[in-house]
Amino acid sequence: MVHANAVIHGDRERLLGFDASEQPLALQLGGSDPALLAQAARIAADWGYDEVNLNCGCPSDRVQAGRFGACLMREPALVAECVAAMVAAVDIPVTVKCRLGVDEDNDYDVFAGFVDRQVAAGAAMVVVHARNAWLKGLSPKENREVPPLKYDWAYRLKQARPALPVVINGGLATVEAVQAQAAHVDGVMLGRAAYHDPYLLHQLEALHTGATLRPRGELLRAMRPYIEARLGEGLALKHITRHLLGLFHGQPGGRAFRQVLSEGAHRPGADWALIEQALAVTEREADRAAA
């Protein structure tokens, strides 16, 4: 999530830059000012993003203080103004990510009414984190775990609005859990699970496309041209490898892989050779475990 003001006034190359291989790509915006969100959406479209998503689900104190995120679920008219302004500003889809409600809200009709208002304003899709956001008493981490999941609300929303694309989010961390949603909604959004276990994304891709499942090391080595290009631009290796630490999650040698990268990537001059070193250590640990 990037705040609209940051998109407008910040370092756009750092905030918005991406590699073409990452597309299709959505930019999630935070904010509650229709004019600023429209301007940020136009910038995103000009940068080549394929979708702009409005965040109405983040529960952090900082976000609340800025009047955006989950607290906006109690201002459906304002959110609709924001959506309409963005839709008028760009030709790419404008979507909304939300919770089921805020704090002790427990009224399905209020939730569905919020969604309907955004669709009427032009929202092309809704992503439902299927639990409430507690704005007081819970940390952002606890807000991803403590409020009970109610997937049935998302199912009910889809059943009553078959033409509306509904994507579900929250508590889904395995291939089986993702597949279980296929009969109920149009898609699944993975958050922390994809970050902590990125191989999960490859497993799902192979399952849905029929592609051959490739070993983790092979996938990482396929990133070598990308990584070396970024290093050539002056990016430090640590800024890349910190996103790779979960690649061998739950696998023999996974701890050694993380240790080699964590200890070495911050050193001046660290390059691809460190990644090969981490893979070699991991592969030896895996062979030892299999023997």
C-alpha positions in Angstrom: 0.0 0.0 0.0 1.2 3.5 -0.9 -0.5 6.6 0.2 -1.8 8.8 -2.6 0.3 11.7 -1.3 3.5 9.6 -1.5 2.7 8.7 -5.1 2.1 12.4 -6.0 5.0 13.9 -4.1 7.5 11.1 -3.4 10.3 9.3 -5.3 8.2 7.6 -8.0 11.0 5.4 -9.3 11.6 4.0 -5.8 7.9 3.7 -5.0 6.4 2.7 -8.3 9.2 1.2 -10.4 8.9 -2.5 -11.3 10.3 -5.0 -13.8 8.1 -5.9 -16.8 8.2 -9.6 -15.7 6.1 -8.7 -12.7 3.0 -7.8 -14.7 0.1 -7.9 -14.5 0.5 -5.7 -11.4 -1.8 -3.7 -9.2 -1.0 -0.7 -7.1 -2.9 -0.4 -3.8 -3.5 3.2 -2.7 -4.3 4.5 0.7 -6.2 7.8 1.2 -9.6 9.4 1.5 -9.4 12.5 -0.7 -11.1 11.8 -4.0 -9.1 14.4 -6.0 -5.7 13.1 -4.6 -6.6 9.5 -5.2 -7.7 10.3 -8.8 -4.4 12.0 -9.4 -2.4 9.1 -7.9 -4.5 6.6 -10.0 -3.6 8.5 -13.1 0.1 8.4 -12.2 -0.2 4.6 -11.6 -1.8 4.1 -15.0 0.9 6.2 -16.7 3.5 4.0 -15.0 2.0 0.9 -16.5 0.0 -0.6 -13.6 -2.9 -2.8 -14.7 -5.2 -2.1 -11.7 -5.6 0.4 -8.9 -6.9 -0.9 -5.6 -8.3 1.3 -2.7 -7.3 0.0 0.8 -10.3 -0.1 3.1 -8.9 -2.8 5.3 -5.7 -1.8 7.1 -6.3 -1.4 10.9 -3.1 0.3 12.1 -3.2 3.4 14.3 -1.1 5.3 11.8 -3.6 4.5 9.1 -6.6 5.5 11.2 -5.0 8.8 12.1 -4.7 9.5 8.4 -8.4 8.6 7.8 -7.8 5.7 5.5 -7.8 2.0 5.7 -10.4 0.0 7.6 -11.9 3.0 9.3 -13.3 4.0 5.9 -15.8 1.1 6.1 -17.8 3.4 8.3 -17.8 6.1 5.6 -19.2 4.2 2.6 -20.4 7.5 0.9 -16.9 8.9 1.1 -15.3 5.7 -0.3 -17.8 5.8 -3.2 -16.7 9.3 -4.0 -13.1 8.2 -4.0 -13.9 5.2 -6.2 -15.9 7.3 -8.7 -13.1 9.9 -8.9 -10.5 7.2 -9.7 -12.8 5.5 -12.2 -13.3 8.8 -14.0 -9.5 9.4 -14.0 -8.2 6.1 -15.5 -9.1 3.4 -18.0 -7.7 0.5 -15.9 -9.9 -1.3 -13.3 -10.4 0.3 -9.9 -11.0 -2.2 -7.2 -11.6 -2.2 -3.4 -10.1 -4.3 -0.6 -12.1 -4.3 2.6 -12.9 -6.2 5.8 -16.3 -7.5 6.9 -16.7 -4.6 9.4 -15.0 -2.6 12.1 -14.8 -3.5 15.8 -18.1 -5.0 16.9 -20.0 -4.5 13.6 -21.7 -7.8 12.9 -24.3 -7.0 10.3 -24.0 -8.8 7.0 -26.4 -6.3 5.3 -24.2 -3.4 6.3 -21.2 -5.1 4.8 -23.0 -6.0 1.6 -24.4 -2.4 1.4 -20.8 -1.1 1.6 -19.8 -3.3 -1.2 -22.9 -2.4 -3.3 -22.2 1.3 -2.9 -18.6 0.9 -4.2 -19.8 -1.2 -7.2 -22.4 1.4 -8.0 -19.5 3.9 -8.0 -17.6 1.9 -10.5 -15.5 -0.6 -8.6 -14.7 -3.6 -10.9 -13.9 -6.1 -8.1 -14.0 -6.5 -4.4 -11.3 -8.2 -2.3 -12.7 -9.4 1.0 -10.5 -10.0 4.0 -13.0 -12.2 5.7 -12.8 -10.9 9.2 -13.5 -7.7 11.1 -10.8 -5.1 11.8 -10.5 -4.1 15.5 -9.4 -0.5 15.6 -8.8 -0.5 19.3 -7.1 -3.1 21.4 -5.4 -5.2 18.7 -2.1 -4.7 16.9 -2.0 -5.0 13.1 -0.5 -8.5 13.5 -3.3 -9.5 15.9 -5.8 -8.1 13.5 -4.6 -10.7 10.9 -5.1 -13.5 13.4 -7.5 -12.8 16.3 -10.9 -11.7 14.8 -12.7 -14.8 13.6 -12.8 -15.6 9.9 -16.2 -15.7 8.3 -15.7 -16.9 4.8 -19.4 -17.6 4.5 -20.0 -13.8 4.2 -17.9 -13.7 1.1 -19.6 -16.7 -0.3 -23.0 -15.2 0.4 -21.9 -12.0 -1.3 -20.9 -13.9 -4.4 -24.0 -16.0 -4.5 -26.2 -12.9 -4.4 -24.1 -11.0 -7.0 -22.9 -13.6 -9.5 -21.6 -10.9 -11.9 -19.4 -9.3 -9.3 -15.8 -10.6 -9.1 -15.2 -11.5 -5.5 -11.7 -12.4 -4.2 -11.2 -13.8 -0.7 -8.4 -13.1 1.6 -7.4 -14.1 5.2 -5.9 -17.2 6.8 -5.2 -19.1 3.6 -1.7 -20.5 3.7 -1.7 -23.9 1.9 -2.5 -25.2 -1.6 -5.4 -27.2 -0.1 -6.9 -24.1 1.6 -6.7 -22.1 -1.6 -8.2 -24.8 -3.7 -11.1 -25.2 -1.2 -12.2 -21.6 -2.1 -12.5 -22.3 -5.9 -16.1 -23.4 -5.7 -17.2 -20.3 -3.8 -15.4 -17.2 -5.1 -13.5 -16.0 -8.2 -10.1 -15.8 -6.7 -7.8 -15.9 -3.6 -5.5 -13.2 -2.4 -2.4 -14.4 -0.5 -0.6 -12.0 1.8 1.9 -13.1 4.5 1.7 -16.7 3.3 3.1 -15.8 -0.1 5.9 -13.8 1.5 6.9 -16.4 4.1 6.6 -19.3 1.7 7.0 -18.0 -1.9 7.2 -21.5 -3.3 3.5 -21.7 -2.6 2.9 -19.4 -5.5 4.8 -21.7 -7.8 2.8 -24.7 -6.6 -0.5 -22.9 -7.3 0.7 -21.7 -10.7 1.7 -25.2 -11.7 -1.6 -26.6 -10.5 -3.7 -24.0 -12.4 -1.7 -23.9 -15.6 -0.5 -27.5 -15.9 3.1 -26.4 -15.9 5.8 -28.7 -14.5 6.6 -28.1 -10.9 10.2 -26.9 -10.7 12.7 -27.3 -7.9 13.3 -24.3 -5.6 16.9 -23.9 -6.6 16.1 -23.9 -10.3 13.6 -21.1 -9.8 16.1 -19.1 -7.9 18.8 -19.6 -10.5 16.3 -18.4 -13.1 16.4 -15.0 -11.3 20.1 -14.5 -11.8 19.8 -12.1 -14.8 17.3 -10.0 -12.9 19.4 -10.0 -9.7 22.6 -9.1 -11.5 20.9 -6.4 -13.4 19.7 -4.8 -10.1 23.1 -5.1 -8.6 24.5 -3.4 -11.7 22.2 -0.5 -11.0 23.8 -0.1 -7.5 21.1 -2.0 -5.4 22.6 -3.8 -2.5 22.1 -7.6 -2.5 20.5 -7.5 1.0 17.5 -5.6 -0.4 16.8 -8.5 -2.7 17.7 -11.5 -0.6 15.6 -10.5 2.4 12.6 -11.3 0.2 14.0 -14.7 -0.6 14.6 -16.0 2.9 11.4 -18.1 2.9 12.1 -20.0 -0.3 13.1 -23.2 1.5 10.4 -22.8 4.2 9.9 -26.1 5.9 12.5 -27.9 3.8 15.7 -29.6 4.9 18.5 -27.0 4.6 16.1 -24.1 4.9 17.7 -22.8 8.1 21.2 -22.9 6.5 19.9 -21.1 3.4 18.5 -18.3 5.6 21.7 -18.1 7.7 24.1 -17.8 4.8 22.0 -15.0 3.2 21.3 -13.2 6.4 24.9 -13.1 7.5 26.5 -12.3 4.1 24.1 -10.2 2.0 24.8 -7.0 4.0 28.6 -7.1 3.3 30.0 -4.7 0.8 30.4 -6.3 -2.6 28.1 -9.2 -1.9 26.9 -10.7 -5.2 25.4 -13.7 -6.9 28.2 -15.9 -5.6 26.7 -15.6 -2.1 23.4 -17.0 -3.4 25.2 -19.9 -5.0 26.9 -20.5 -1.7 23.5 -20.6 0.1 22.1 -23.0 -2.5 25.1 -25.3 -2.2 24.8 -25.4 1.6 21.1 -26.1 1.4 21.5 -28.8 -1.2 24.1 -30.6 1.0 21.8 -30.4 4.0 19.0 -31.8 1.9 21.1 -34.7 0.6 22.2 -35.5 4.1 18.6 -35.5 5.3 17.6 -37.8 2.5 20.5 -40.3 3.1 
